Amino acid sequence: MDPELEAFIPLLPQLDLNDPVTARKHFAERAAAAPAPDTSDMEVEDRTVAAGPDVPVRIYRPHGARGAVVWLHGGGGVFGDLDTEHPWAARVADLSGAVVISVGYRLAPEHRFPAALDDAYAVLTWAAEHAAGLGIDPARIAVGGHSAGANLAAAAALRARDERGPAICFQLLNQPGLDDRQETWSARKFTDTPWFDRAKITTAWRHYLGSRPATPYAAPARATDLSGLPPAYIATAEFCPNRDEGIAYALRLMQAGVSVELHQWPGTFHGSQALLSAAVSQRQTAELGAALRRALAA
């Protein structure tokens, strides 16, 4: 474990996903106590995307931005919203120079699969159809997110390919949760890792799927054909149950002819880059922004 990160482990909040309402409340309180991000160099606007039901979004528009990313927050699909994601979304916009469209998708277990994916896909479609009004280039729209949000980004890319939907130029998958089966080495061995362990991941999948079997749109690792998908940046954390499924997905994408940049961060755990004072966290975050900047610069 990176020593800077290890020092913070006793201070990490313990969220009980078996009680989603309380978990959301505690996570929101902790996020609200964090310093507000500096958004003076960008426009920030709350809007609603007409769908069924409507989806709230928060748009971060750095000056001169032309590329955009539909950004999907983490939280196991159970907690998180536009406000708790505000610092991260602003940081991504600042580091990438891209328009960030942060999505307030519906949460499980009240809204199980495919509700969150439907919301993410509706926003992606809206962004492509309204690119001119949003001041973005329709050829430079990416999808991205962290953890459960990365799952939704990967699933949206699969769905857009299958349905001949919006053209996605890039997918950024940060510590993605892609496989409900939890059969990889890391999923079986990392049962007591900091912040997000096997038990929490099992609970999150149960909330998300309910009694329904997983499809590739729910668990993208189940997709048998990964050809024709957009280029990807995939980042994994060393001490994360999701580590090996992210690496396996990157390898399968490459074997299907998809260009992939894979970064495995040593000494880190799931969500540890939220500990911003650590040098490794600063490198991780800078790389996310740089990867988006490169992908959307063409």
PyMOL commands that set and color helices and strands:
alter all, ss='L'
color gray80, all
select helices_A, chain A and resi 3-6+9-11+20-33+86-96+115-129+131-134+148-162+185-189+198-209+220-222+243-255+272-274+279-296
alter helices_A, ss='H'
color red, helices_A
select strands_A, chain A and resi 42-49+55-62+68-72+99-103+141-146+170-174+232-239+260-269
alter strands_A, ss='S'
color yellow, strands_A
deselect
rebuild
show_as cartoon
